[in-house]
Amino acid sequence: MLLCIDIGNTNTVLATFDGDKLVHSWRIKTDARSTADEMGLIYRGLLAGDAVEITGVAACSTVPAALRSLRMMLTRYYGDVPTVIVEPGVKTGVQLAIDNPKEVGPDRVVNTLAAYTIYGGPSIVVDIGTTNTFDVISARGEFLGGAFTPGIEISFDALAARAAQLRKVEPAKPRSVIGKNTVECLQAGMYFGYAGLIDHIIDRMSEELGPLRAVIATGGLAPVVIDECRTITHHEPMITLIGLRMVYERNT
């Protein structure tokens, strides 16, 4: 089976594919301080638990230190397995129509490939996680750029740290937009505020792009707010891993 690895700032998501069928998936925390041996112990434990035999690996990372450990781990423990890591020089088929292509995170390139292949364009991928990332895809499948905003947890960590009377709360939908206590007030601001932020940015992008084929939500915190987002048309939590599978197929 093909093992796909997406190392993000907060979480690392892994999945195995048998052809184009996703068979297993796992989500673990990302620790940039993990050594190659620690990483190997975790990954091998997950795979052994489901008796998975790996025949290939595709990976991308937005965390440079974790990527370095991943390279060492793959060399040490999976040295005989064909491996593709998304970086400059790897064939993706995605044209980067932006000022400095070297600045683009590999996950955004992979998301573009998967979204355009599955849904067509123009379309937008909204990755709701540590950072809210908007990836804009043209009608021809080009990556046009996008927008960043602080993620839900970053914003509420900052609020709890800077406001003496406030604290961290569970990110969940409140019973009303008018909170009756501190917890509900925080949740109302988070839930309705971030849904409105997402919708407004997508509306403005659509004004420039024209009618959209799809708006795809992904990321670990997407389930928290997407029910309130009127602009989201699809929820695909594994779009980055699906894109990694596609990149692997293009390069092996």
C-alpha positions in Angstrom: 0.0 0.0 0.0 1.0 3.6 -0.5 1.6 5.6 2.7 0.8 9.3 2.5 2.1 11.7 5.1 0.9 15.3 5.6 3.0 17.1 8.4 1.2 20.2 9.5 2.0 22.8 12.2 -0.3 21.2 14.8 -1.1 17.7 13.5 0.3 15.1 11.2 -2.2 13.1 9.2 -1.3 9.7 7.6 -3.3 7.5 5.3 -2.7 4.4 3.3 -4.1 3.9 -0.2 -4.8 0.7 -2.2 -4.9 2.2 -5.7 -7.2 5.2 -5.3 -9.1 3.7 -2.3 -8.2 5.1 1.1 -7.9 2.2 3.5 -6.5 3.5 6.8 -6.0 6.9 8.3 -4.4 8.3 11.5 -4.0 11.7 13.1 -1.2 12.4 15.5 0.3 15.6 17.0 3.3 17.2 15.2 6.4 17.6 17.3 9.2 19.4 15.5 11.6 18.1 18.2 11.0 14.4 17.4 14.0 12.5 16.3 14.0 10.2 13.3 13.9 7.2 15.6 11.0 8.5 17.6 9.1 9.2 14.4 9.9 5.8 13.1 8.7 4.2 16.3 5.3 6.0 16.1 4.8 5.3 12.4 5.8 1.7 12.5 3.6 1.2 15.5 0.5 2.6 13.7 1.2 0.5 10.6 1.9 -2.7 12.5 -1.4 -2.3 14.5 -3.3 -2.6 11.2 -0.9 -5.1 9.6 -0.1 -2.6 6.8 2.6 -3.5 4.2 4.1 -0.4 2.7 5.1 -0.3 -1.0 5.5 3.4 -1.5 5.6 6.7 0.5 4.5 10.2 -0.5 4.9 13.1 1.9 4.8 16.9 2.4 5.6 19.1 5.3 5.2 22.7 6.3 7.5 22.2 9.3 11.2 22.2 8.2 12.6 20.5 11.4 10.0 17.7 11.1 10.7 17.3 7.4 14.4 16.8 8.2 13.6 14.0 10.7 11.2 12.5 8.3 13.9 12.2 5.6 16.2 10.5 8.1 13.4 8.2 9.3 12.4 7.1 5.8 16.1 6.4 4.8 16.7 4.4 8.0 13.5 2.4 8.2 12.0 2.4 4.7 15.2 2.7 2.6 14.0 0.2 0.0 10.6 1.8 -0.5 10.1 4.3 -3.3 9.5 7.7 -1.8 8.3 11.0 -3.2 8.5 14.2 -1.0 6.8 17.2 -2.5 9.4 19.9 -3.1 10.9 21.9 -6.0 11.7 19.5 -8.8 8.9 17.1 -8.1 6.3 16.8 -10.9 2.9 18.0 -9.8 1.4 19.4 -13.0 0.4 22.6 -11.1 1.4 25.9 -12.6 2.2 28.4 -9.8 0.8 31.8 -11.2 2.2 33.9 -8.3 5.1 36.3 -7.7 7.5 33.9 -5.9 6.7 30.2 -6.5 9.4 29.2 -3.9 7.2 30.6 -1.1 4.3 28.3 -1.7 3.8 25.5 0.9 3.8 22.0 -0.6 0.4 21.3 1.0 -1.2 24.2 -1.0 0.3 22.8 -4.3 -1.1 19.3 -3.4 -4.5 20.7 -2.5 -4.6 22.5 -5.8 -3.9 19.3 -7.8 -6.5 17.3 -5.9 -9.2 19.9 -6.0 -8.8 20.6 -9.7 -8.7 16.9 -10.6 -11.8 16.1 -8.6 -13.9 19.2 -8.8 -12.5 21.3 -11.7 -12.0 25.1 -11.5 -12.3 27.8 -10.7 -12.4 26.6 -7.2 -11.2 27.4 -3.7 -9.8 25.1 -1.0 -10.2 26.4 2.6 -7.9 24.7 5.0 -9.2 25.4 8.5 -6.5 24.6 11.0 -3.7 26.4 12.9 -3.9 28.9 10.0 -7.0 29.4 7.9 -5.6 29.1 4.3 -7.5 29.9 1.2 -6.1 28.3 -2.0 -7.5 29.7 -5.2 -7.5 27.6 -8.4 -8.2 28.9 -11.8 -10.4 27.4 -14.5 -7.2 25.9 -16.1 -5.9 24.4 -12.8 -3.4 27.1 -12.0 -2.6 28.1 -8.4 -3.4 31.8 -8.3 -2.5 32.5 -4.6 -5.0 33.1 -1.8 -5.2 34.4 1.7 -4.2 33.6 5.3 -5.9 34.4 8.6 -5.1 33.3 12.1 -6.8 30.0 13.0 -9.5 29.5 15.6 -7.2 28.1 18.3 -4.5 30.8 17.7 -7.0 33.6 18.1 -8.5 32.2 21.3 -5.1 31.3 22.8 -4.2 35.0 22.2 -7.4 36.2 23.7 -7.1 34.1 26.8 -3.5 35.2 27.3 -4.2 39.0 26.9 -7.6 39.3 28.6 -7.5 38.7 32.3 -11.2 37.7 32.7 -11.3 35.3 29.7 -10.1 31.7 29.3 -9.9 28.9 26.8 -13.1 27.2 26.0 -14.2 24.3 23.8 -14.6 25.3 20.2 -18.3 24.4 19.7 -21.5 25.9 18.4 -23.4 27.9 21.1 -27.1 27.7 21.7 -27.5 31.3 20.5 -25.4 34.1 18.8 -26.3 36.1 22.0 -24.2 34.5 24.7 -25.7 34.4 28.2 -22.3 33.7 29.9 -18.6 34.0 29.3 -18.3 30.6 27.7 -21.2 31.2 25.3 -20.0 34.7 24.4 -16.6 33.2 23.4 -18.1 30.4 21.5 -20.5 32.8 19.7 -17.7 35.0 18.6 -15.7 31.9 17.4 -18.4 30.0 15.7 -20.4 32.8 13.9 -17.4 35.1 13.6 -15.2 32.6 11.8 -18.0 31.4 9.6 -18.6 35.0 8.6 -14.9 35.5 8.0 -14.7 32.5 5.7 -17.9 33.4 3.8 -16.8 37.0 3.2 -13.4 36.2 1.9 -14.8 33.6 -0.5 -17.5 36.1 -1.6 -14.8 38.6 -2.5 -12.6 36.0 -4.2 -15.7 34.9 -6.2 -16.2 38.5 -7.4 -12.8 38.4 -9.0 -12.8 34.8 -10.3 -16.4 34.5 -11.4 -18.8 31.6 -10.6 -17.0 28.9 -8.7 -17.2 25.2 -9.5 -16.5 24.2 -5.8 -15.4 25.5 -2.4 -13.8 22.7 -0.5 -13.3 22.7 3.2 -10.5 20.7 4.8 -8.3 20.8 7.9 -8.7 19.5 11.5 -11.0 22.4 12.6 -13.3 22.4 9.6 -16.1 20.4 11.3 -16.3 23.1 14.0 -17.7 25.9 11.7 -18.5 24.6 8.2 -22.2 24.0 9.0 -22.6 27.7 9.4 -20.7 28.6 6.2 -23.1 29.1 3.3 -20.3 29.2 0.7 -18.8 25.8 1.5 -20.0 23.2 -1.1 -17.8 20.2 -0.2 -16.0 18.8 2.9 -13.0 16.7 2.1 -10.8 16.1 5.2 -8.4 14.0 3.2 -7.8 16.2 0.2 -4.1 16.8 0.9 -3.5 13.0 1.2 -5.5 12.4 -2.0 -3.3 15.0 -3.7 -0.2 13.2 -2.4 -1.4 10.0 -3.9 -1.8 11.8 -7.2 1.7 13.3 -7.0 3.2 9.9 -6.2 1.5 8.4 -9.3 3.0 11.2 -11.5 6.5 10.6 -10.2 6.9 6.8 -10.1 
